[in-house]
């Protein structure tokens, strides 16, 4: 028994050792995501819950004889290391996260086999809730949930006030409000599901009932978010627009999550009280292994576990040295600093102006420049250039922080020196200012890209083939003003400045 329990401890130690050596940067990235992104604030609890679910199965795990498929186990380990190499060289943190996620079942498969992996399937698959790779799906779900919340909020407010609704806008007699993306309720819905899954796994005895509990919990969260909109409208109507922001608004948001969690526990208890038609199942979902363990004798067969464990550690240690010291991209310094960018460019004169909170969108830049340029006609264009010598988990041109730049983006063609290139046109809010923007990502060989996916693929390609993934963001902005004619003139001035500065940027990135 002691030897069998030692196997469990050895496998956990192997996974932890691999994580420390290979995925330290990913752990720091995950911590940053959990700390700053409300959609993944539950990430701190996910590993602890998963470990508890594993602990609940410890008696069954030690009773299963190890039967590892050695070739497939080593092949899966190599595949995970290959993903790590690609992600590290190309600064594609999601690929690194996928490597980390797959490494755990790969180690279990190599050391113990399919039966152990099957037993630990739920605790392992549950870990995906701590990794922020659902962003593309969540981004598309925000607007439908915004509309549902606006509809529910409008229906509740109509019980007391005359209300006119227009898509996401709710117009009351004294105030108008809009259901913003941050108020869609998606973030809280994900948290409720992440808490609900282990709850039903530990308490329910059938997957049908477990699914019903999760579904009702989601419905309660959506309804409570609509109630939050109605409450915000009520306070805004009676006490002024200042009640729509600040601590009260934050409290209303967190109350949605607590309402969903409390409702989830209550519904889970109520569903558990409903009698089964064909007799009460003997085991809960997490205890079903007990029926398989009955009559099973504890195996003392150690086979070649020690050899494969040592081989695994050697592979991980060797690859950690390789990927961190030899395969990682190298920093590339500009031949000149950005401060040498001409102050006078084709009739535009610039002065220093820190107009963009760069740490909010592009943290830890190696080199940056912020100016405002004006021409003789009085047009003003803000310029920001941010350069990364080397991209990694903390220093990326394209990350969740820069997503606001790509909201409602439109491509525009700019002509400079008898050649055309594409820029992205969008809008951006910084503080109390609304800005019309043009931007592109500048890379060596005079390459300009605007699409997030194209940027990631280029960084991945250059990182693997050239061991370089340096690049810059070139962002132009002008304040949005009242009147279509004024806005049109400002945008045209910004496009003219983009054509003027493009050749200068090409010289900086030869």
Phi and psi in degrees as a GROMACS rama.xvg file:
@    title "Ramachandran Plot"
@    xaxis  label "Phi"
@    yaxis  label "Psi"
@TYPE xy
-62.3128  -41.7578  UNK-2
-64.3415  -38.6913  UNK-3
-67.7816  -41.0484  UNK-4
-66.7756  -30.8091  UNK-5
-65.1925  -32.3523  UNK-6
-62.1257  -44.4435  UNK-7
-60.5886  -46.1835  UNK-8
-62.7075  -38.2245  UNK-9
-66.8462  -40.478  UNK-10
-66.5783  -41.2052  UNK-11
-63.5106  -41.4569  UNK-12
-62.0379  -38.5059  UNK-13
-63.9492  -43.7722  UNK-14
-64.3392  -43.6673  UNK-15
-64.9009  -39.5773  UNK-16
-63.6022  -43.4781  UNK-17
-62.3011  -40.9296  UNK-18
-63.9881  -41.9559  UNK-19
-65.0561  -43.571  UNK-20
-75.3931  -41.4954  UNK-21
-100.668  -28.7083  UNK-22
-121.316  26.6026  UNK-23
-59.5426  -44.1619  UNK-24
-63.3776  -34.4138  UNK-25
-68.9591  -37.4311  UNK-26
-61.862  -41.9257  UNK-27
-65.0302  -39.4216  UNK-28
-64.2866  -44.1404  UNK-29
-62.4354  -41.5036  UNK-30
-60.3546  -41.3706  UNK-31
-63.8362  -41.8701  UNK-32
-64.1054  -45.8775  UNK-33
-63.5921  -33.053  UNK-34
-79.5044  -26.2814  UNK-35
-115.7  -19.7982  UNK-36
-108.561  115.283  UNK-37
-60.2185  -28.858  UNK-38
-66.1148  -19.1705  UNK-39
-127.276  23.3737  UNK-40
-65.1326  -19.946  UNK-41
-77.8901  -5.20621  UNK-42
-59.6371  -28.2877  UNK-43
-61.3841  -30.2149  UNK-44
-90.6035  -19.4755  UNK-45
-60.3323  -49.6625  UNK-46
-61.2503  -37.9311  UNK-47
-65.6371  -42.3679  UNK-48
-64.5748  -41.6616  UNK-49
-62.5225  -43.0394  UNK-50
-63.4062  -37.1612  UNK-51
-64.5499  -40.7991  UNK-52
-63.8584  -35.8643  UNK-53
-66.4717  -42.9461  UNK-54
-59.8445  -34.976  UNK-55
-66.8744  -16.5183  UNK-56
-107.329  10.7424  UNK-57
-61.239  -37.8496  UNK-58
-64.3963  -38.5377  UNK-59
-72.2089  -37.264  UNK-60
-61.3455  -40.7143  UNK-61
-74.6008  -11.8861  UNK-62
-92.3054  -6.45285  UNK-63
-92.8879  125.015  UNK-64
-69.5502  132.288  UNK-65
-64.272  127.877  UNK-66
-137  66.917  UNK-67
-75.7175  135.82  UNK-68
-79.4122  94.8465  UNK-69
-59.1034  -47.6481  UNK-70
-62.971  -47.0567  UNK-71
-65.3875  -35.467  UNK-72
-63.7298  -47.9705  UNK-73
-66.1914  -35.092  UNK-74
-64.7774  -41.5507  UNK-75
-68.1366  -36.1085  UNK-76
-61.8853  -45.6432  UNK-77
-62.5506  -37.7343  UNK-78
-63.8169  -41.9896  UNK-79
-63.0503  -40.6863  UNK-80
-67.5218  -34.3502  UNK-81
-64.6368  -42.7326  UNK-82
-61.7587  -40.0404  UNK-83
-62.9643  -41.3179  UNK-84
-61.4953  -44.9468  UNK-85
-63.961  -47.3203  UNK-86
-64.5145  -39.0507  UNK-87
-71.3077  -41.6859  UNK-88
-69.7479  -35.3288  UNK-89
-99.7571  4.79807  UNK-90
54.9708  37.049  UNK-91
-100.504  91.1266  UNK-92
-65.877  -27.3844  UNK-93
-65.5507  -34.2481  UNK-94
-69.4329  -38.7617  UNK-95
-61.823  -41.1176  UNK-96
-63.9788  -39.1892  UNK-97
-63.633  -39.8939  UNK-98
-60.0263  -45.5344  UNK-99
-63.0556  -42.1128  UNK-100
-63.8517  -38.7151  UNK-101
-81.8508  -19.3182  UNK-102
-65.1673  -35.9497  UNK-103
-62.9861  -53.8743  UNK-104
-65.1053  -28.5761  UNK-105
-65.8291  -41.3032  UNK-106
-65.7158  -41.2831  UNK-107
-62.9989  -41.8688  UNK-108
-62.8372  -43.4245  UNK-109
-66.5983  -40.901  UNK-110
-88.1027  -29.2066  UNK-111
-128.214  -35.8825  UNK-112
112.446  -175.086  UNK-113
-67.6202  -36.1104  UNK-114
-65.4131  -41.2196  UNK-115
-64.9908  -41.146  UNK-116
-64.6037  -39.8631  UNK-117
-63.7534  -41.7914  UNK-118
-64.3231  -35.0301  UNK-119
-97.6817  14.2329  UNK-120
-58.376  -49.3373  UNK-121
-65.3117  -48.8727  UNK-122
-58.4567  -32.5085  UNK-123
-75.0309  -48.7455  UNK-124
-66.1419  -26.1532  UNK-125
-66.2679  -25.7305  UNK-126
-62.2619  -19.7397  UNK-127
-64.1306  -18.3772  UNK-128
-69.2929  -14.9778  UNK-129
-92.5701  -6.47161  UNK-130
-106.243  125.448  UNK-131
-81.4806  65.0493  UNK-132
-110.573  11.5953  UNK-133
-96.0947  8.37259  UNK-134
-55.9304  -45.4422  UNK-135
-58.7377  -36.2804  UNK-136
-72.5961  -44.4319  UNK-137
-63.2098  -36.7103  UNK-138
-59.9201  -38.286  UNK-139
-77.5329  -17.7189  UNK-140
-91.477  -13.8681  UNK-141
-59.2768  -51.571  UNK-142
-63.2727  -46.3481  UNK-143
-56.9657  -39.2525  UNK-144
-74.6471  -30.0874  UNK-145
-61.1076  -44.4953  UNK-146
-64.4279  -42.597  UNK-147
-62.2657  -43.9479  UNK-148
-64.2265  -39.6924  UNK-149
-64.6455  -39.1706  UNK-150
-65.4428  -44.8592  UNK-151
-66.2266  -44.7247  UNK-152
-60.6483  -40.7769  UNK-153
-63.8317  -43.5922  UNK-154
-61.5284  -38.8798  UNK-155
-71.6615  -41.3482  UNK-156
-67.2471  -29.0636  UNK-157
-65.2502  -16.1158  UNK-158
-69.4302  -18.1783  UNK-159
-127.111  -30.3726  UNK-160
-127.981  156.602  UNK-161
-73.069  124.804  UNK-162
-128.904  138.192  UNK-163
-121.16  124.988  UNK-164
-112.604  143.069  UNK-165
-139.501  96.6342  UNK-166
59.1997  -111.657  UNK-167
-93.008  0.374516  UNK-168
-98.9302  138.47  UNK-169
-123.046  118.829  UNK-170
-107.485  117.471  UNK-171
-105.697  169.323  UNK-172
-57.2263  -37.2448  UNK-173
-108.616  -6.7223  UNK-174
-159.368  153.504  UNK-175
-123.506  140.709  UNK-176
-136.915  157.338  UNK-177
-123.865  139.795  UNK-178
-82.3567  101.544  UNK-179
-74.7351  168.084  UNK-180
-60.4004  -36.8417  UNK-181
-65.8985  -18.0815  UNK-182
-104.222  16.6073  UNK-183
-70.2529  -24.7953  UNK-184
91.6107  -3.03426  UNK-185
-61.5838  -43.5773  UNK-186
-57.8311  -43.935  UNK-187
-71.8694  -32.4036  UNK-188
-63.1755  -42.8479  UNK-189
-62.5088  -41.2494  UNK-190
-63.8038  -41.4887  UNK-191
-63.8507  -41.2444  UNK-192
-65.6443  -41.3916  UNK-193
-63.0678  -35.2607  UNK-194
-81.165  -34.351  UNK-195
-69.2323  -35.5554  UNK-196
-60.4517  -52.1593  UNK-197
-66.1683  -28.623  UNK-198
-61.2798  -50.7994  UNK-199
-71.9383  -29.5851  UNK-200
-65.1653  -35.3391  UNK-201
-87.578  -17.0645  UNK-202
-119.32  -30.7542  UNK-203
-88.5727  160.142  UNK-204
-113.72  0.441119  UNK-205
-145.971  146.769  UNK-206
-69.4139  -27.3114  UNK-207
-63.1326  -47.4657  UNK-208
-66.6393  -37.8401  UNK-209
-60.9196  -42.2891  UNK-210
-64.5897  -39.2778  UNK-211
-62.7484  -42.1235  UNK-212
-62.8887  -46.4107  UNK-213
-62.7884  -42.1037  UNK-214
-63.0831  -45.7389  UNK-215
-65.592  -37.4415  UNK-216
-60.8009  -39.2401  UNK-217
-65.5831  -41.4869  UNK-218
-61.3817  -43.7193  UNK-219
-62.1654  -38.2586  UNK-220
-66.1286  -42.8801  UNK-221
-64.5723  -45.0334  UNK-222
-62.8235  -40.6754  UNK-223
-69.0778  -29.8347  UNK-224
-69.3252  -37.7216  UNK-225
-62.893  -38.0066  UNK-226
-63.7409  -37.7802  UNK-227
-60.348  -42.3409  UNK-228
-61.175  -42.6619  UNK-229
-64.3926  -40.3173  UNK-230
-64.0143  -42.5603  UNK-231
-61.3108  -41.6166  UNK-232
-64.573  -38.3857  UNK-233
-63.6536  -48.2097  UNK-234
-67.4021  -38.0093  UNK-235
-64.8953  -38.2456  UNK-236
-68.2422  -37.9487  UNK-237
-96.9907  -26.1443  UNK-238
-125.191  4.44544  UNK-239
100.694  162.526  UNK-240
-66.7605  -18.4233  UNK-241
-64.3486  -19.1911  UNK-242
-75.7329  -10.0841  UNK-243
-82.6505  -4.72972  UNK-244
-135.258  172.299  UNK-245
86.9982  -163.527  UNK-246
-57.982  -37.944  UNK-247
-62.442  -39.9266  UNK-248
-67.1366  -41.0811  UNK-249
-63.7171  -42.49  UNK-250
-61.2567  -41.319  UNK-251
-60.0414  -39.4209  UNK-252
-63.7805  -48.6577  UNK-253
-66.8968  -27.4549  UNK-254
-63.4283  -27.2284  UNK-255
-64.4243  -46.2502  UNK-256
-62.4686  -44.5  UNK-257
-65.7135  -37.5652  UNK-258
-62.0535  -43.7286  UNK-259
-65.2246  -41.4807  UNK-260
-66.9466  -46.5838  UNK-261
-63.4224  -44.251  UNK-262
-60.4567  -36.4797  UNK-263
-62.6639  -45.4841  UNK-264
-64.7834  -40.1474  UNK-265
-66.0718  -46.5314  UNK-266
-62.9406  -39.6418  UNK-267
-61.3051  -40.8784  UNK-268
-67.0597  -42.7977  UNK-269
-64.2897  -42.5552  UNK-270
-65.169  -34.5205  UNK-271
-66.7767  -20.6822  UNK-272
-83.8666  -12.7551  UNK-273
-73.5282  125.279  UNK-274
-70.8119  149.679  UNK-275
-82.8894  146.662  UNK-276
-70.9554  -40.056  UNK-277
-106.27  32.2495  UNK-278
96.012  148.43  UNK-279
-72.8215  124.184  UNK-280
-59.5922  147.376  UNK-281
-76.3303  -34.566  UNK-282
-121.49  148.28  UNK-283
-73.0435  171.635  UNK-284
-59.1831  -41.6483  UNK-285
-77.5193  -10.9974  UNK-286
-100.732  4.96695  UNK-287
-64.3438  -19.277  UNK-288
-64.2836  -21.2307  UNK-289
-64.0429  -34.3893  UNK-290
-66.6407  -31.7253  UNK-291
-79.2916  -27.6175  UNK-292
-79.5407  -20.3266  UNK-293
-59.7551  124.307  UNK-294
83.7152  -3.4718  UNK-295
-82.6445  132.365  UNK-296
-89.4456  148.371  UNK-297
-73.3088  129.506  UNK-298
-89.1774  138.621  UNK-299
-108.182  13.9643  UNK-300
-79.6164  111.172  UNK-301
-91.9414  -22.9574  UNK-302
49.3958  -129.779  UNK-303
-108.606  31.7255  UNK-304
-58.2909  -43.3074  UNK-305
-61.5216  -40.786  UNK-306
-63.4458  -47.1849  UNK-307
-70.0641  -31.6749  UNK-308
-64.8642  -45.2183  UNK-309
-65.5102  -39.7362  UNK-310
-64.1143  -39.5815  UNK-311
-62.3526  -46.3323  UNK-312
-62.5509  -38.5881  UNK-313
-64.748  -42.3856  UNK-314
-62.8275  -46.6759  UNK-315
-65.2094  -41.2084  UNK-316
-64.7217  -44.7404  UNK-317
-63.635  -42.7166  UNK-318
-70.7374  -32.3152  UNK-319
-61.7631  -42.5111  UNK-320
-63.4952  -43.8463  UNK-321
-64.8882  -49.8621  UNK-322
-71.336  -28.1158  UNK-323
-88.3323  -26.0403  UNK-324
-114.473  -21.7374  UNK-325
-120.706  -34.6156  UNK-326
-93.5976  -17.4097  UNK-327
-68.6875  148.883  UNK-328
-64.9319  148.549  UNK-329
-99.0442  146.468  UNK-330
-68.6303  145.229  UNK-331
-122.66  114.559  UNK-332
-83.3859  141.952  UNK-333
-68.1651  145.473  UNK-334
-63.6579  -29.6898  UNK-335
-130.595  154.138  UNK-336
-79.4585  159.663  UNK-337
-65.5475  -22.72  UNK-338
-64.9504  -18.2435  UNK-339
-82.3732  -0.552662  UNK-340
-57.9214  131.718  UNK-341
-54.7251  139.281  UNK-342
-75.3795  -32.9143  UNK-343
-106.579  120.771  UNK-344
-133.583  107.028  UNK-345
49.78  48.2166  UNK-346
87.2104  -2.0199  UNK-347
-101.007  135.136  UNK-348
-117.797  130.101  UNK-349
-112.702  151.112  UNK-350
-134.6  155.079  UNK-351
-65.3037  136.22  UNK-352
-158.941  111.793  UNK-353
-83.0769  72.8172  UNK-354
-84.5749  -20.7209  UNK-355
-110.288  127.735  UNK-356
-73.8149  84.2114  UNK-357
-62.515  -32.3805  UNK-358
-65.6816  -21.4856  UNK-359
-73.2254  -31.8136  UNK-360
-110.993  -37.366  UNK-361
-136.322  81.1084  UNK-362
-73.7337  153.306  UNK-363
61.7395  38.9697  UNK-364
-64.8119  144.687  UNK-365
-80.4279  -26.9869  UNK-366
-157.281  137.414  UNK-367
-150.139  161.054  UNK-368
-147.182  130.722  UNK-369
-128.955  124.497  UNK-370
-144.902  164.724  UNK-371
-121.183  129  UNK-372
-109.23  142.405  UNK-373
-132.187  145.724  UNK-374
-106.03  -179.448  UNK-375
-68.8707  -19.0785  UNK-376
-84.9188  -3.07225  UNK-377
91.8267  5.15898  UNK-378
-74.7523  142.484  UNK-379
-121.075  137.239  UNK-380
-134.26  125.966  UNK-381
-84.3028  139.179  UNK-382
-124.057  132.921  UNK-383
-133.731  130.336  UNK-384
-125.659  124.002  UNK-385
-122.392  129.362  UNK-386
-122.408  134.345  UNK-387
-110.888  122.412  UNK-388
-69.077  -32.8106  UNK-389
-152.514  132.987  UNK-390
-97.8972  139.079  UNK-391
-147.314  -159.95  UNK-392
-62.9744  -34.6859  UNK-393
-93.909  -17.7274  UNK-394
-126.544  92.2717  UNK-395
-135.416  138.27  UNK-396
-64.4794  -39.2814  UNK-397
-115.606  113.538  UNK-398
-148.374  179.486  UNK-399
-63.7385  -23.3305  UNK-400
-69.459  -31.4521  UNK-401
-91.3893  5.88421  UNK-402
-58.557  -36.4613  UNK-403
-56.8563  -27.438  UNK-404
-63.6326  -29.7796  UNK-405
-97.7818  4.09917  UNK-406
-71.2943  127.486  UNK-407
54.536  41.8693  UNK-408
-78.9575  145.908  UNK-409
-130.577  136.185  UNK-410
-78.0952  141.264  UNK-411
-134.084  139.288  UNK-412
-94.5057  131.644  UNK-413
-117.273  134.457  UNK-414
-105.563  125.812  UNK-415
-143.631  128.883  UNK-416
54.4398  44.9063  UNK-417
64.345  15.712  UNK-418
-132.004  153.829  UNK-419
-112.663  151.589  UNK-420
-146.33  158.243  UNK-421
-93.3121  139.075  UNK-422
-126.336  163.43  UNK-423
-103.286  133.154  UNK-424
-110.425  129.986  UNK-425
-156.358  -166.675  UNK-426
-130.985  157.028  UNK-427
-147.041  140.289  UNK-428
-110.751  121.415  UNK-429
-122.935  110.018  UNK-430
67.2242  -118.012  UNK-431
-103.611  4.35416  UNK-432
-101.242  137.745  UNK-433
-104.404  124.088  UNK-434
-118.895  138.781  UNK-435
-86.8795  135.692  UNK-436
-128.891  153.505  UNK-437
-129.281  139.058  UNK-438
-154.863  159.964  UNK-439
-155.576  162.596  UNK-440
-102.034  126.247  UNK-441
-104.395  130.679  UNK-442
-127.882  165.295  UNK-443
-56.7545  164.56  UNK-444
66.1765  27.478  UNK-445
58.4485  30.5248  UNK-446
-87.3824  129.941  UNK-447
-122.731  127.822  UNK-448
-130.297  154.233  UNK-449
-125.586  -28.0725  UNK-450
-80.0117  136.973  UNK-451
-59.7285  -43.9263  UNK-452
-65.9414  -41.8602  UNK-453
-60.4205  -39.9508  UNK-454
-63.3223  -45.5344  UNK-455
-61.9735  -42.1885  UNK-456
-65.8959  -39.6936  UNK-457
-65.7719  -43.8037  UNK-458
-61.9507  -39.919  UNK-459
-63.33  -46.048  UNK-460
-64.0574  -48.8886  UNK-461
-68.6277  -32.9118  UNK-462
-66.3135  -39.5271  UNK-463
-76.315  -45.6422  UNK-464
-82.65  -34.2954  UNK-465
-115.869  -6.87285  UNK-466
57.8992  34.5571  UNK-467
-138.773  133.184  UNK-468
-137.678  30.7302  UNK-469
-70.7553  155.13  UNK-470
-179.965  173.636  UNK-471
-140.119  157.907  UNK-472
-108.471  130.969  UNK-473
-113.915  113.903  UNK-474
-122.092  124.212  UNK-475
-113.327  145.278  UNK-476
-149.381  154.733  UNK-477
-145.672  142.113  UNK-478
-62.7208  137.249  UNK-479
-77.0854  128.015  UNK-480
-115.399  165.2  UNK-481
-72.6313  136.98  UNK-482
101.159  128.592  UNK-483
-63.4193  -36.0868  UNK-484
-65.7085  -42.7263  UNK-485
-65.7837  -41.2162  UNK-486
-63.6931  -42.7208  UNK-487
-61.3713  -42.0293  UNK-488
-65.6311  -38.9069  UNK-489
-66.182  -42.0895  UNK-490
-66.1542  -40.6236  UNK-491
-63.6064  -39.1395  UNK-492
-63.3285  -38.9024  UNK-493
-67.0599  -38.816  UNK-494
-66.1091  -38.418  UNK-495
-63.1501  -40.9696  UNK-496
-67.8165  -36.1829  UNK-497
-60.6205  -41.5983  UNK-498
-65.2734  -32.325  UNK-499
-75.6499  -36.2366  UNK-500
-89.5041  -16.1911  UNK-501
-58.2892  -46.8172  UNK-502
-62.2053  -33.2572  UNK-503
-65.4831  -40.3521  UNK-504
-66.3115  -35.0581  UNK-505
-63.8182  -32.7617  UNK-506
-72.5197  -31.1519  UNK-507
-71.7024  -28.8558  UNK-508
-120.741  71.3159  UNK-509
